[in-house]
Amino acid sequence: MADTEQVPLIDRHRAVMPNWLALYYADPIEVASASGRHVTDAGGTTYLDFFAGILTNAIGYDVAEISDAIRRQLDTGVLHTSTLYLIRQQVELAERIAELSGIPDAKVFFTNSGTEANETALMLATQHRRSNQVLALRNSYHGRAFGTVGITGNRGWSTSSLSPVKVSYVHGGYRYRSPFGHLPDDEYIAACVADLRDILETTTSGDVACMIVEPIQGVGGFSSAPDGLFREFKRVLDETGILLVSDEVQTGWGRTGEHFWGISAHGVTPDAMTFAKGLGNGLAIGGLVARGEVMDSFTANSISTFGGNPVATAGASAVLDYLLDNDLQGNAAKLGDRLLDGLRGIAEDNPVVGDVRGKGLMIGVELVEPGSTTPSPAAALTVLEETRKHGLLVGKGGLHNNVIRLAPPMTVTEDEVDQALDALHRAIATAGEAR
């Protein structure tokens, strides 16, 4: 053991972890402690965190109200029982989520992650409709499991062509590079609806199980469709009973600022929504909320060993309390506008920025070769490394891996937004000089 301790952690990681398990930075960071919106690495350097564990630490770090709720559950000695027994915290949380969802006759099933939640949605929809056909959006990402990889419309994250479902991809989610992207909103929506109808008529047998959409595409670079697109999609889907599933793993819990759920911006209620990430603020919890008849369509026994366990649901209830009591949705709207305005100002002076987009505290900065729309993953990598030098942690993604993703904890302050803008300004300028 003593000899192993002398080996750098990165070398130990590479020896026993998969090669495909990505790490940020040329010199990867080990987060050793955290508080508020800041994390400190093992070497003692502190950073302002604007990626929040991939949008998971929605409230931030070391929040007393959440930690206390977890400790109270730990003090009972009951960390786990499984869904074979009644779990009071699970029922109480499900009641709140069902009401918040706006879905009629809603029921909730808890999982351990967004991937597992989306797998559950696929199983329910295919069972309910007795069909293995699924519609998804181009540039989408829905998880790492067999079914969710099968419906992911982003080659960088789709590791296999094998799939338990037959998927057809529809235009709409990534406007910046869409062939319809130059159109005004109403014409863009009409073109995407026409594409949906064409897909239904040419690549399916008609009896499709569901369409799954991200209101804002997360891994896809925080891209989104004009408000109202998914309402128009649902009108088409309703003609034959196809279910609409909204993947709210990244957009849920008020992060977009204007609505509690991302899909609400489109003026439509889906048949089901999946959720995870921010609900647990670091605890492993996800789930699905759906119309009762859809949720109850399984004809075989099923359980979840760990999903909705007492510790995770106790902590998640405290997260939900904190989020609602402190109007973090309102904070996301206000400070998201501040961040967007600042970034658009930076973009005016830096042609390496091709697009600034997003809602609330879910913002993407797409980097290009100056004077073109050619993706520049090299510029994004430069910004990632340079922001770290200036004390800021950000995310990176997009279809071409050329988008900087900004999603700080929803408790972020004005001063912290301004600090982040200063670091981003300097990093983007450096990336532009290198082109």
VOSE-545427 format. One line per 8 residues: their letters; for each residue z, x, y of C-alpha. Coordinates in pm, 1 decimal. Each point is the difference from the previous one (the first is absolute). Last residue first. Example, Ala and Ser with C-alpha at 12.3 -4.5 7.8 and 13.67 -1.06 7.14 Angstrom:
! residues 2
SA> 714.0/1367.0/-106.0 ~ 66.0/-137.0/-344.0 .
! end
This chain:
! residues 435
RAEGATAI> -3451.9/-631.9/3081.8 ~ 310.6/219.7/44.1 ~ 54.1/-103.4/362.4 ~ 10.8/-363.0/-109.8 ~ 269.6/67.0/-259.9 ~ 209.5/180.5/261.3 ~ -37.5/-293.3/239.5 ~ 103.3/-236.0/-278.6 .
ARHLADLA> 314.9/202.5/-67.4 ~ 98.1/17.4/367.6 ~ -48.8/-370.5/56.0 ~ 171.6/-84.3/-329.4 ~ 310.4/198.2/94.6 ~ 17.4/-165.4/343.4 ~ -61.0/-342.9/-151.3 ~ 281.5/55.9/-249.1 .
QDVEDETV> 247.5/85.6/275.9 ~ -110.6/-309.0/191.9 ~ 55.4/-216.8/-306.8 ~ 340.8/162.6/-47.9 ~ 99.4/-72.0/360.0 ~ -108.1/-362.9/-38.3 ~ 215.2/-40.7/-312.0 ~ -78.5/-37.3/-372.2 .
TMPPALRI> 197.2/-265.1/-190.7 ~ -315.6/-112.8/-182.3 ~ -6.1/332.1/-185.8 ~ -317.1/188.9/88.3 ~ -345.3/-99.3/-126.9 ~ -273.9/231.9/127.0 ~ -294.3/82.2/-225.7 ~ -240.0/280.8/95.5 .
VNNHLGGK> -345.2/-80.6/-137.8 ~ -250.2/251.4/-140.1 ~ 59.2/-32.0/-373.1 ~ -353.8/-139.9/-39.4 ~ 107.1/-348.6/-110.8 ~ 307.3/26.4/218.3 ~ 318.2/200.4/-37.2 ~ 249.5/218.6/184.8 .
GVLLGHKR> 362.4/-53.2/97.1 ~ 209.3/135.7/287.5 ~ 301.8/228.6/36.2 ~ 82.8/125.8/349.5 ~ 183.0/316.4/110.9 ~ -277.9/170.8/194.4 ~ -92.0/225.8/-291.4 ~ -11.0/-312.2/-216.1 .
TEELVTLA> -244.3/-154.2/243.6 ~ -219.9/306.2/-42.3 ~ -17.4/-24.6/-380.4 ~ -100.9/-365.5/-11.8 ~ -229.4/38.4/301.5 ~ -180.8/290.0/-168.6 ~ -36.6/-199.7/-321.5 ~ -147.5/-288.7/196.9 .
AAPSPTTS> -245.9/238.3/166.0 ~ -105.8/133.2/-340.4 ~ -44.6/-354.4/-130.7 ~ -264.5/-47.6/268.5 ~ -202.8/-315.5/-64.2 ~ -344.5/-9.9/164.4 ~ 10.4/-267.1/272.5 ~ -168.6/228.2/248.6 .
GPEVLEVG> 42.2/179.7/331.8 ~ 304.7/193.0/-116.6 ~ 27.6/26.0/-381.1 ~ 234.6/-280.0/-88.9 ~ 368.6/-87.6/-12.9 ~ 129.7/-350.7/-65.2 ~ 338.9/-75.3/155.9 ~ 181.9/-278.0/-186.8 .
IMLGKGRV> 293.5/-212.2/114.2 ~ 259.2/-209.8/-184.1 ~ 295.1/-43.0/235.9 ~ -135.8/-314.7/160.0 ~ -367.4/-45.5/-70.0 ~ -270.5/250.6/-83.3 ~ -288.2/196.7/140.9 ~ -105.0/322.3/172.5 .
DGVVPNDE> -354.1/108.7/-79.9 ~ -226.6/304.4/19.8 ~ 249.9/256.8/124.2 ~ -164.9/344.2/9.1 ~ -137.9/-113.9/334.7 ~ 334.7/89.0/161.9 ~ 53.2/-106.0/360.8 ~ -37.1/-374.3/-50.2 .
AIGRLGDL> 177.0/25.0/-337.2 ~ 326.5/108.6/165.3 ~ 0.4/-314.7/212.2 ~ -66.6/-205.9/-309.6 ~ 294.7/172.4/-165.1 ~ 233.8/-86.7/285.4 ~ -106.3/-364.7/4.5 ~ 44.3/-25.8/-376.6 .
LRDGLKAA> 348.4/155.5/10.9 ~ 119.7/-226.9/279.5 ~ -151.5/-304.0/-171.8 ~ 177.8/96.0/-322.0 ~ 318.3/39.1/201.0 ~ -2.1/-362.0/110.5 ~ -132.2/-159.6/-318.9 ~ 216.3/209.1/-233.3 .
NGQLDNDL> 305.9/-71.7/214.9 ~ -71.2/-372.2/-25.5 ~ -23.4/26.5/-378.9 ~ 321.4/199.5/9.8 ~ 178.7/-302.9/139.4 ~ 347.0/152.4/-55.5 ~ 144.2/-283.0/-209.4 ~ -327.5/-43.3/-190.3 .
LYDLVASA> -46.1/360.9/-109.5 ~ 369.0/56.9/-60.5 ~ 36.1/-309.6/-216.3 ~ -316.4/83.6/-194.6 ~ 125.5/352.2/-64.5 ~ 339.5/-135.9/-109.8 ~ -174.4/-234.1/-243.2 ~ -203.0/294.8/-127.8 .
GATAVPNG> 316.5/199.7/-71.6 ~ 152.9/-279.9/-205.4 ~ -335.7/-54.2/-172.6 ~ -36.0/366.0/-95.2 ~ 358.6/34.0/-123.6 ~ 1.1/-323.8/-201.0 ~ -333.8/63.0/-177.9 ~ -305.6/-182.6/132.0 .
GFTSISNA> -238.3/170.5/-242.1 ~ 181.7/225.1/-249.2 ~ -61.4/-158.8/-339.2 ~ -246.1/-260.8/117.9 ~ -56.1/-289.9/-235.6 ~ -285.2/-184.1/-170.8 ~ -50.8/-265.3/-263.8 ~ -350.3/-138.3/-44.3 .
TFSDMVEG> -187.6/-290.4/160.1 ~ -2.3/144.9/350.9 ~ -111.5/-261.6/254.8 ~ 341.6/-39.8/163.2 ~ -77.0/224.3/297.6 ~ -326.1/-181.5/68.7 ~ 155.8/-346.6/-19.9 ~ 286.8/114.7/219.8 .
RAVLGGIA> -218.8/136.2/277.2 ~ 55.3/371.5/31.5 ~ 241.2/272.0/105.1 ~ -48.3/334.3/-173.2 ~ 225.4/299.2/-14.7 ~ 109.4/342.7/100.3 ~ 319.0/202.7/-17.2 ~ 87.3/366.1/-41.9 .
LGNGLGKA> 249.5/77.2/274.5 ~ -132.8/201.1/292.7 ~ 20.7/-259.1/277.0 ~ -10.0/-262.6/-277.0 ~ -207.4/-264.4/177.5 ~ -212.7/265.6/170.0 ~ -184.5/103.4/-318.6 ~ -62.0/-314.7/-209.6 .
FTMADPTV> -199.3/-323.2/39.2 ~ -262.9/-212.6/-172.8 ~ -114.6/-330.9/140.4 ~ -127.7/-307.0/-180.9 ~ -205.6/-313.4/61.1 ~ -76.1/120.0/351.2 ~ 90.6/-186.0/320.1 ~ -265.7/33.7/268.7 .
GHASIGWF> -15.2/53.7/374.3 ~ -145.7/348.3/-25.7 ~ 286.8/172.1/180.8 ~ 226.0/-152.8/-265.7 ~ -147.5/237.6/-260.0 ~ 203.1/288.7/139.7 ~ 331.7/-167.9/-72.9 ~ 283.6/-19.1/255.8 .
HEGTRGWG> -253.5/-39.3/279.8 ~ -86.3/164.9/332.8 ~ 179.9/326.6/-65.9 ~ -209.8/134.4/-286.3 ~ 318.9/127.8/-165.3 ~ 153.1/-347.7/-15.3 ~ 127.2/8.5/-359.5 ~ -339.0/44.3/-166.0 .
TQVEDSVL> -301.9/215.3/85.0 ~ 48.0/285.5/-250.1 ~ 60.0/-185.4/-327.7 ~ -144.6/-319.4/148.1 ~ -284.1/-31.4/-252.4 ~ -120.3/-354.4/70.6 ~ -120.2/-191.8/-304.3 ~ -254.3/-280.6/44.8 .
LIGTEDLV> -63.6/-210.3/-310.3 ~ -346.7/-126.6/-94.8 ~ 1.0/-380.1/-20.9 ~ -377.7/-53.3/13.3 ~ -52.6/-114.3/359.5 ~ 338.3/148.5/87.8 ~ -145.9/351.3/-14.7 ~ -252.2/-76.7/274.3 .
RKFERFLG> 265.0/-143.8/231.4 ~ 219.2/293.1/-97.1 ~ -257.7/248.1/131.3 ~ -6.2/-179.0/334.7 ~ 378.1/26.6/30.0 ~ -31.7/361.1/-114.8 ~ -230.8/82.9/289.5 ~ 216.6/-165.7/265.0 .
DPASSFGG> 126.9/311.4/173.5 ~ -268.4/267.7/0.7 ~ 11.3/225.0/-306.2 ~ 228.3/296.2/-47.4 ~ 22.6/375.8/-31.7 ~ 332.8/178.0/-41.5 ~ -169.2/301.9/-161.8 ~ -108.2/-128.5/-340.1 .
VGQIPEVI> 339.1/96.3/-142.9 ~ 134.4/-293.5/199.2 ~ -273.4/-259.3/42.1 ~ 130.4/-253.5/249.9 ~ 5.5/-360.1/-121.1 ~ -33.5/149.1/-350.0 ~ -204.7/-235.0/-213.5 ~ -4.5/-133.5/-356.5 .
MCAVDGST> -254.9/-264.1/-101.2 ~ 85.2/-196.6/-307.9 ~ -93.6/-122.3/-346.4 ~ -377.6/-36.4/37.1 ~ -176.1/-283.7/-185.0 ~ -336.5/53.9/166.5 ~ -171.9/214.9/-262.1 ~ 29.9/296.6/233.8 .
TTELIDRL> -232.3/265.1/145.8 ~ -279.9/-205.5/160.0 ~ 131.4/-334.0/124.5 ~ 355.5/106.3/77.0 ~ -123.6/320.4/163.3 ~ -246.2/-195.9/216.0 ~ 272.8/-240.9/111.2 ~ 224.8/291.1/91.6 .
DAVCAAIY> -284.3/171.7/188.1 ~ -61.8/-317.5/199.4 ~ 370.9/-7.9/84.2 ~ -24.3/362.9/112.2 ~ -298.1/-76.4/225.5 ~ 173.9/-303.8/151.5 ~ 313.6/205.1/70.1 ~ -203.7/270.8/171.8 .
EDDPLHGF> -182.4/-267.1/201.8 ~ 326.9/-148.7/120.2 ~ 153.5/339.3/78.5 ~ -292.4/151.8/189.0 ~ -244.6/203.2/-211.4 ~ -18.9/379.5/1.1 ~ 214.6/27.1/-314.1 ~ -237.0/-204.1/-215.8 .
PSRYRYGG> -127.4/302.2/-196.6 ~ 371.9/87.1/-26.3 ~ 116.2/346.9/100.3 ~ 256.2/-99.2/263.5 ~ 54.9/-345.1/-150.4 ~ 180.3/91.4/-317.6 ~ 142.6/-320.3/-150.8 ~ -301.4/-230.1/-1.9 .
HVYSVKVP> -252.2/61.2/-273.1 ~ 58.9/-126.8/-354.2 ~ 51.0/182.8/-328.4 ~ -42.8/-152.3/-345.5 ~ 253.3/71.3/-274.1 ~ -4.0/-68.9/-372.0 ~ 354.3/32.9/-129.8 ~ 176.4/211.1/-265.3 .
SLSSTSWG> -154.2/311.4/157.0 ~ -183.4/318.6/-93.7 ~ -192.3/158.6/286.5 ~ 277.3/257.0/33.2 ~ 188.1/197.4/264.6 ~ -42.3/-235.8/291.7 ~ 195.6/158.0/283.4 ~ -272.5/207.9/167.4 .
RNGTIGVT> -256.4/-259.4/-107.3 ~ 147.8/-263.9/229.8 ~ -50.0/-362.5/-100.2 ~ 311.1/-29.1/-216.5 ~ -38.0/-291.4/-243.0 ~ 7.1/208.8/-319.8 ~ 270.5/225.8/139.6 ~ 212.3/-313.8/25.0 .
GFARGHYS> -66.4/-97.1/-361.5 ~ 79.9/337.0/-154.0 ~ 289.9/92.5/227.1 ~ -9.9/204.9/325.1 ~ 0.8/-262.6/269.3 ~ -190.2/-247.4/216.5 ~ -239.6/203.6/213.5 ~ -296.6/-148.1/183.7 .
NRLALVQN> -303.2/173.3/154.9 ~ -226.3/-288.3/-110.3 ~ 188.7/-323.1/-37.2 ~ 93.1/-165.4/-327.9 ~ -128.3/-289.5/-210.0 ~ 129.2/-42.6/-354.1 ~ -152.5/-124.2/-324.9 ~ 216.0/-10.5/-313.0 .
SRRHQTAL> 4.9/-377.6/-20.1 ~ 236.4/-261.2/-142.6 ~ 83.2/-112.9/355.5 ~ 378.6/3.0/-36.3 ~ -2.7/289.7/-245.3 ~ -232.5/212.0/213.7 ~ 204.8/-79.9/309.5 ~ 335.3/68.5/-164.7 .
MLATENAE> -104.8/329.8/-154.5 ~ -163.1/119.0/321.1 ~ 304.2/-91.6/207.6 ~ 225.5/180.9/-246.6 ~ -211.8/314.9/29.0 ~ 27.5/-35.8/377.4 ~ 379.3/-9.7/-19.8 ~ 4.9/298.0/-237.1 .
TGSNTFFV> -202.4/204.9/244.3 ~ 217.6/-116.4/286.2 ~ 310.2/128.6/-174.3 ~ 303.7/-83.6/-214.6 ~ -70.3/-367.7/-68.8 ~ 145.9/-331.1/113.8 ~ -145.9/-344.7/-71.0 ~ 18.3/-269.0/267.6 .
KADPIGSL> -77.4/-372.3/3.2 ~ -155.1/-200.2/281.9 ~ -33.0/-378.2/2.6 ~ -229.0/30.3/303.5 ~ -61.6/354.7/129.3 ~ 156.9/58.3/341.5 ~ 114.5/341.2/-121.7 ~ 329.2/-0.2/189.9 .
EAIREALE> 137.7/-283.3/-213.3 ~ -95.0/165.5/-328.8 ~ 133.5/332.0/130.3 ~ 339.2/-149.7/82.6 ~ 37.7/-178.8/-332.5 ~ -109.6/312.4/-187.5 ~ 269.8/202.8/176.1 ~ 269.3/-248.0/-106.1 .
VQQRILYL> -128.1/-12.5/-356.6 ~ -6.4/379.6/-30.8 ~ 345.5/44.2/150.7 ~ 143.2/-253.8/-245.5 ~ -147.9/162.8/-308.5 ~ -5.8/-237.6/-296.7 ~ -54.6/181.5/-327.5 ~ -310.7/78.9/-205.1 .
TSTHLVGT> -145.5/128.0/328.3 ~ 158.3/338.2/-60.7 ~ 375.1/95.0/29.4 ~ 8.5/304.2/225.1 ~ 214.1/181.8/253.4 ~ 311.3/-205.8/-65.6 ~ 308.9/216.8/58.6 ~ 119.1/-238.5/271.7 .
DLQRRIAD> 39.9/298.5/234.0 ~ -371.5/70.1/-28.4 ~ -71.7/-340.1/154.1 ~ 228.1/68.0/293.9 ~ -153.7/346.0/34.5 ~ -350.1/-147.9/28.6 ~ 108.7/-240.7/271.7 ~ 174.4/283.1/187.0 .
SIEAVDYG> -312.4/216.7/-11.5 ~ -206.6/-281.6/148.5 ~ 237.0/-75.4/287.1 ~ 60.5/369.6/63.2 ~ -365.5/97.0/44.3 ~ -39.1/360.2/-116.0 ~ -375.9/17.3/50.5 ~ -259.2/-225.1/160.6 .
IANTLIGA> -40.2/-377.3/-8.0 ~ -344.6/-2.3/-160.4 ~ 65.5/294.3/-229.9 ~ -289.7/-106.9/-222.2 ~ -294.6/42.7/235.9 ~ -132.6/297.5/-201.1 ~ 341.4/172.4/-0.4 ~ 45.9/-88.1/365.0 .
FFDLYTTG> -334.0/128.9/132.4 ~ 100.9/77.6/358.2 ~ 301.4/217.2/-83.3 ~ 131.6/207.1/290.4 ~ 70.4/339.1/-152.6 ~ 302.9/224.3/-49.5 ~ -21.7/357.7/-129.8 ~ 301.9/112.1/-206.9 .
GADTVHRG> -182.7/188.7/-274.6 ~ 53.2/-280.2/-251.4 ~ -173.9/-244.3/233.6 ~ 160.2/-231.7/252.7 ~ -118.7/-356.0/52.6 ~ 8.7/-205.0/319.6 ~ -48.1/-371.5/71.4 ~ 369.1/-87.0/-28.6 .
SASAVEIP> 158.7/262.3/-222.2 ~ -136.8/225.1/-272.1 ~ 91.6/274.4/-244.2 ~ -164.6/246.9/-239.4 ~ -368.1/-85.2/33.6 ~ -192.2/266.2/-193.9 ~ -316.3/80.5/195.0 ~ -325.3/142.0/-132.5 .
DAYYLALW> -143.3/325.2/141.6 ~ -373.4/-67.5/21.4 ~ 98.4/-354.0/92.1 ~ 25.0/-329.0/-189.1 ~ 40.4/-6.4/-377.3 ~ -226.6/-181.6/-245.4 ~ 92.3/-76.2/-360.0 ~ -339.6/63.9/-160.6 .
NPMVARHR> 110.8/333.6/-148.8 ~ 274.6/-181.6/-189.8 ~ 360.1/126.2/30.4 ~ 163.9/266.5/-220.4 ~ -133.5/336.5/113.7 ~ -122.5/-110.7/341.5 ~ 342.8/-134.5/91.8 ~ 173.6/317.7/-118.0 .
DILPVQET> -235.6/203.2/218.4 ~ 66.3/-227.7/300.4 ~ 374.9/29.2/-59.4 ~ -9.7/377.1/39.9 ~ 144.1/178.1/-308.6 ~ 353.2/134.8/52.5 ~ 157.3/-320.0/-132.1 ~ -187.2/47.4/-326.9 .
DAM> 175.0/333.0/-60.8 ~ 342.6/-158.9/52.9 ~ -87.1/-281.2/-239.9 .
! end
